Amino acid sequence: MNPISKIGIGPMSSEIIEAVFKYSEVNNIPLMLIASKNQIDWDGGYVNTWTTRQYASYISDLKKQYSQAKVYICRDHCGPGFKSNDLNDVYKTIDDDIENNFDLIHVDFCHFDGDKKSVLESSTEAIRYILKKSPQTLIEVGTDENVGARLTDVSRIEEEMKFFTAITPIHFFVCQTGSLTQEINQTGDFNLSFLVKVREVASRHHLFLKEHNGDYLDAEAIKKRKGLIDAINIAPQYGLLQTYLTLEKSALYGIDAGEFLEDAYLSNRWRKWLFKNDKDNRFLCSLIAGHYVFSGDAYRRLYEKISRHENFKETVINEMMRNFDIYAKNL
């Protein structure tokens, strides 16, 4: 038995979403689209301001266009504290995801306001709710916030694996690997010795291990994960890549990108990603936050100007596919 896919990609823009479908069809490789609540949700998100229903409609069109693609539609980080602390909001997300035929839901209550026992109980309630409404929906679960920690206690991880697999078969179990995405870099340190032990435990419990924050890895770093990690999530990297391409083409064609960069900076969405820099490094902040304002007027105008010189949509799609290849060939 294999996981549904080895690679989860954040739907940071319509171009990136289409690149996922095209790559899957061309290479006959299954991929996952992993939408967070901030990106796409029942009441909208920063990606094209789409609601879940609008996103599902776009996906439906792509499935017709790329009929041989195998793309799984997944919810990433479904839990309190990722957009709202209101549990009703979390369950609205679940309801909308099920109604729009999501294949997998990641139940993540790491920000739940309570002790570890409460986190486990609340996670269980959400899992049971999902499966009662939609028994075929796959479940991903993890209760630790990814902070790049170097964990050592394998026994605690095994206790959680036992706890959740006693409820229902779990597809992906999320475990901290030491990876961490900050600014425009991978600042974590892959915890190889720990993951060897976790891999043994996960195999005994018939679980696939999922790594989050797998951005900005080169081929050698990805190869270290082979045989240990079953799947990896990448998101900010692709938003940055589209931002880079936009600025590169703007420079090439003599187009002023200042309005877009200012829009990104004023969004303040860069704050949570800062590591060694601060707000005074305005250009870096704008790079970090660029994808958050792709749906804004400034970016749309810039995109249209670039597209007068070349098929910029195709440029973005092709560059994304080249990067997908690095992960697909080495994990």
C-alpha positions as CSV (number, residue, x, y, z in Angstrom):
1,M,0.0,0.0,0.0
2,N,1.2,3.5,-0.9
3,P,0.2,7.0,0.2
4,I,-2.1,8.8,-2.2
5,S,0.7,11.1,-3.2
6,K,4.3,12.0,-2.1
7,I,3.9,15.7,-2.7
8,G,1.5,18.3,-1.3
9,I,1.5,21.7,-3.0
10,G,-0.1,24.9,-1.7
11,P,-2.6,26.4,-4.1
12,M,-1.0,29.8,-3.9
13,S,-2.4,31.0,-7.3
14,S,-4.5,29.7,-10.2
15,E,-1.3,29.3,-12.2
16,I,0.2,27.1,-9.5
17,I,-3.0,25.0,-9.3
18,E,-3.0,24.5,-13.0
19,A,0.7,23.5,-12.9
20,V,-0.2,20.8,-10.5
21,F,-2.7,19.3,-12.9
22,K,-0.5,19.6,-15.9
23,Y,2.5,18.1,-14.1
24,S,0.4,15.2,-12.9
25,E,-1.0,14.5,-16.3
26,V,2.3,14.8,-18.2
27,N,4.3,12.7,-15.7
28,N,1.6,10.3,-14.5
29,I,2.4,11.2,-10.9
30,P,-0.3,11.8,-8.3
31,L,-0.1,15.1,-6.5
32,M,-2.0,16.8,-3.6
33,L,-3.3,20.4,-3.4
34,I,-3.2,21.4,0.2
35,A,-5.4,24.4,0.9
36,S,-5.1,26.1,4.2
37,K,-8.1,28.0,5.8
38,N,-6.3,31.3,5.1
39,Q,-5.9,30.5,1.4
40,I,-9.3,29.1,0.6
41,D,-12.3,28.6,3.0
42,W,-16.0,28.5,3.2
43,D,-16.1,32.3,3.5
44,G,-13.2,33.1,1.2
45,G,-9.4,33.4,1.4
46,Y,-6.5,35.3,0.0
47,V,-6.1,33.0,-3.1
48,N,-8.3,34.8,-5.7
49,T,-10.7,35.6,-2.8
50,W,-12.2,32.2,-3.5
51,T,-14.7,30.4,-1.3
52,T,-14.4,26.6,-1.1
53,R,-17.2,26.3,-3.6
54,Q,-15.5,28.7,-6.1
55,Y,-12.2,26.8,-5.7
56,A,-14.0,23.5,-6.3
57,S,-15.6,24.9,-9.5
58,Y,-12.1,25.9,-10.8
59,I,-10.8,22.4,-9.9
60,S,-13.8,20.8,-11.7
61,D,-12.8,22.7,-14.9
62,L,-9.2,21.7,-14.6
63,K,-10.2,18.0,-14.2
64,K,-12.0,18.3,-17.6
65,Q,-9.0,20.0,-19.2
66,Y,-6.5,17.5,-17.7
67,S,-8.5,14.4,-17.7
68,Q,-5.6,12.1,-17.1
69,A,-4.3,14.0,-14.1
70,K,-4.5,12.5,-10.6
71,V,-4.8,15.3,-8.2
72,Y,-6.1,14.9,-4.6
73,I,-7.9,17.9,-3.1
74,C,-6.9,18.3,0.5
75,R,-7.5,20.6,3.4
76,D,-4.4,21.6,5.3
77,H,-4.4,22.6,9.0
78,C,-8.2,22.3,9.8
79,G,-8.4,23.4,13.3
80,P,-8.8,26.5,15.6
81,G,-6.2,29.2,15.6
82,F,-5.3,29.0,11.9
83,K,-7.8,31.6,10.8
84,S,-10.3,31.8,13.7
85,N,-10.4,30.4,17.3
86,D,-14.1,29.7,16.9
87,L,-14.8,25.9,16.7
88,N,-18.0,26.7,14.7
89,D,-15.8,28.1,12.0
90,V,-13.7,24.9,11.9
91,Y,-16.8,22.8,11.5
92,K,-18.1,25.1,8.8
93,T,-14.9,24.4,6.9
94,I,-15.3,20.7,7.4
95,D,-18.9,20.8,6.2
96,D,-18.0,22.8,3.1
97,D,-15.0,20.6,2.3
98,I,-17.2,17.5,2.4
99,E,-19.9,19.1,0.4
100,N,-17.2,20.0,-2.3
101,N,-15.7,16.5,-2.3
102,F,-12.4,17.1,-0.7
103,D,-10.4,13.8,-0.6
104,L,-8.5,14.4,2.6
105,I,-8.8,16.7,5.7
106,H,-5.9,17.4,8.0
107,V,-7.3,17.7,11.5
108,D,-4.9,20.0,13.4
109,F,-5.8,21.1,16.9
110,C,-2.3,22.1,17.9
111,H,-3.6,25.7,18.7
112,F,-6.6,24.5,20.7
113,D,-6.9,26.3,24.0
114,G,-6.6,23.4,26.4
115,D,-4.3,20.7,27.8
116,K,-3.0,17.7,25.8
117,K,-5.9,15.6,26.8
118,S,-8.4,18.2,25.5
119,V,-6.5,18.5,22.3
120,L,-6.7,14.7,21.7
121,E,-10.4,14.6,22.6
122,S,-11.3,17.6,20.4
123,S,-9.3,16.1,17.5
124,T,-11.2,12.8,18.0
125,E,-14.6,14.6,17.9
126,A,-13.6,16.3,14.6
127,I,-12.4,13.0,13.1
128,R,-15.6,11.2,14.1
129,Y,-17.7,14.1,12.7
130,I,-15.9,14.0,9.4
131,L,-16.3,10.2,9.0
132,K,-19.9,10.2,10.1
133,K,-20.7,12.6,7.3
134,S,-18.3,11.2,4.7
135,P,-16.8,7.8,5.6
136,Q,-14.6,7.8,2.4
137,T,-12.7,11.0,3.4
138,L,-9.1,10.4,4.3
139,I,-7.7,11.7,7.6
140,E,-4.4,13.4,8.3
141,V,-3.7,14.2,11.9
142,G,-1.0,15.7,14.1
143,T,-1.1,17.6,17.4
144,D,2.2,19.4,17.5
145,E,2.8,22.9,16.1
146,N,5.7,22.8,13.7
147,V,8.4,24.9,15.2
148,G,11.5,23.1,13.9
149,A,12.0,21.4,17.3
150,R,14.5,18.5,17.5
151,L,12.3,16.0,19.3
152,T,13.7,12.9,21.1
153,D,10.7,11.3,22.8
154,V,9.5,8.6,20.4
155,S,7.3,7.0,23.1
156,R,5.0,10.1,23.1
157,I,4.7,10.0,19.3
158,E,3.8,6.3,19.5
159,E,1.1,6.9,22.2
160,E,-0.6,9.4,19.8
161,M,-0.3,7.0,16.9
162,K,-2.0,4.3,19.1
163,F,-4.6,6.7,20.2
164,F,-5.7,7.8,16.8
165,T,-5.4,4.5,15.0
166,A,-7.7,3.0,17.7
167,I,-10.4,5.4,16.4
168,T,-10.1,4.8,12.6
169,P,-7.4,4.1,10.0
170,I,-5.4,7.3,9.6
171,H,-3.7,8.0,6.3
172,F,-1.1,10.6,7.2
173,F,0.4,11.2,10.6
174,V,2.2,14.6,10.8
175,C,5.5,14.5,12.8
176,Q,8.0,17.2,13.3
177,T,11.1,16.4,11.4
178,G,13.2,19.5,12.4
179,S,12.3,21.3,9.2
180,L,11.1,24.9,9.4
181,T,10.3,27.6,6.8
182,Q,11.3,31.2,7.7
183,E,11.7,34.2,5.5
184,I,12.7,32.8,2.1
185,N,14.8,29.9,3.5
186,Q,14.7,26.5,5.0
187,T,16.1,27.2,8.5
188,G,15.4,23.8,10.0
189,D,17.7,20.8,10.6
190,F,16.4,17.4,9.5
191,N,16.3,15.2,12.6
192,L,17.6,12.0,10.9
193,S,18.2,9.8,14.0
194,F,14.8,10.6,15.5
195,L,13.0,10.0,12.2
196,V,14.6,6.5,11.8
197,K,12.9,5.5,15.1
198,V,9.6,7.2,14.2
199,R,9.6,5.4,10.9
200,E,9.8,2.0,12.6
201,V,6.9,2.9,14.9
202,A,4.7,4.4,12.1
203,S,5.2,1.2,10.0
204,R,4.0,-0.9,12.9
205,H,0.9,1.1,13.1
206,H,0.4,1.2,9.3
207,L,0.8,5.0,9.1
208,F,2.2,7.2,6.4
209,L,4.5,10.0,7.7
210,K,3.9,13.5,6.4
211,E,6.4,16.3,6.7
212,H,5.2,19.9,6.8
213,N,7.5,23.0,6.1
214,G,9.4,21.1,3.4
215,D,10.1,24.3,1.4
216,Y,13.4,25.3,-0.1
217,L,15.1,21.9,-0.1
218,D,17.6,20.9,-2.7
219,A,17.9,17.4,-4.2
220,E,20.4,16.1,-1.6
221,A,18.2,17.3,1.3
222,I,15.2,15.6,-0.2
223,K,17.0,12.3,-0.8
224,K,17.8,12.2,3.0
225,R,14.0,11.8,3.5
226,K,13.6,8.9,1.1
227,G,12.4,5.8,2.9
228,L,11.6,7.8,6.1
229,I,9.1,10.4,5.0
230,D,6.2,9.2,2.9
231,A,5.0,12.7,1.8
232,I,6.0,16.3,2.1
233,N,4.2,19.6,2.0
234,I,5.5,22.7,0.1
235,A,3.7,26.0,-0.1
236,P,5.5,29.4,0.5
237,Q,8.3,28.4,-1.8
238,Y,5.9,28.4,-4.8
239,G,4.4,31.7,-3.9
240,L,7.9,33.2,-3.7
241,L,8.8,31.5,-7.0
242,Q,5.9,33.2,-8.8
243,T,6.9,36.5,-7.1
244,Y,10.5,36.2,-8.3
245,L,9.3,35.4,-11.9
246,T,7.0,38.5,-11.8
247,L,9.8,40.8,-10.7
248,E,12.3,39.2,-13.2
249,K,10.0,39.8,-16.1
250,S,9.1,43.3,-14.9
251,A,12.8,44.2,-15.0
252,L,13.3,42.5,-18.4
253,Y,10.4,44.5,-20.0
254,G,11.0,47.8,-18.1
255,I,7.8,47.6,-16.1
256,D,7.6,49.3,-12.7
257,A,6.7,46.7,-10.0
258,G,6.8,49.2,-7.2
259,E,3.0,49.3,-6.7
260,F,2.9,45.5,-6.2
261,L,5.9,45.5,-3.8
262,E,4.3,48.3,-1.8
263,D,1.0,46.4,-1.7
264,A,2.7,43.3,-0.5
265,Y,4.6,45.2,2.2
266,L,1.5,47.0,3.5
267,S,-0.3,43.7,3.8
268,N,1.9,42.9,6.9
269,R,1.6,39.2,6.0
270,W,5.4,38.9,6.2
271,R,5.5,39.4,10.0
272,K,5.0,35.7,11.0
273,W,7.8,34.6,8.6
274,L,10.6,36.9,9.8
275,F,13.7,35.2,11.3
276,K,16.8,37.4,11.4
277,N,15.4,40.5,9.6
278,D,12.8,43.1,10.6
279,K,10.3,45.5,9.1
280,D,13.1,47.8,7.8
281,N,14.1,45.2,5.2
282,R,11.2,46.3,3.1
283,F,12.2,44.4,-0.1
284,L,12.6,41.1,1.7
285,C,9.2,41.7,3.5
286,S,7.6,42.3,0.1
287,L,9.1,39.1,-1.4
288,I,7.8,37.1,1.6
289,A,4.3,38.5,1.3
290,G,4.0,38.8,-2.5
291,H,1.7,35.8,-3.0
292,Y,-0.7,37.1,-0.4
293,V,-1.7,40.0,-2.7
294,F,-1.7,38.1,-6.1
295,S,-5.5,38.8,-6.1
296,G,-5.0,42.5,-5.6
297,D,-5.4,45.1,-8.4
298,A,-1.6,46.0,-8.3
299,Y,-0.5,42.5,-9.1
300,R,-3.3,42.0,-11.7
301,R,-2.2,45.1,-13.6
302,L,1.5,44.1,-13.4
303,Y,0.6,40.6,-14.7
304,E,-1.4,42.0,-17.6
305,K,1.5,44.3,-18.6
306,I,4.0,41.3,-18.6
307,S,1.5,39.2,-20.6
308,R,1.6,41.8,-23.4
309,H,5.2,40.6,-24.0
310,E,4.9,36.9,-23.4
311,N,2.6,34.1,-22.3
312,F,3.3,34.7,-18.6
313,K,0.8,32.2,-17.4
314,E,2.8,29.5,-19.3
315,T,6.0,30.8,-18.0
316,V,4.8,30.4,-14.4
317,I,3.4,27.0,-15.0
318,N,6.5,25.7,-16.6
319,E,8.8,27.0,-13.9
320,M,6.6,25.4,-11.2
321,M,6.7,22.1,-13.0
322,R,10.5,22.2,-13.1
323,N,10.6,22.6,-9.3
324,F,8.0,19.9,-8.7
325,D,10.4,17.6,-10.6
326,I,13.1,18.0,-7.9
327,Y,10.8,16.7,-5.2
328,A,9.2,14.0,-7.3
329,K,12.5,12.5,-8.5
330,N,14.2,12.5,-5.1
331,L,11.7,11.6,-2.5
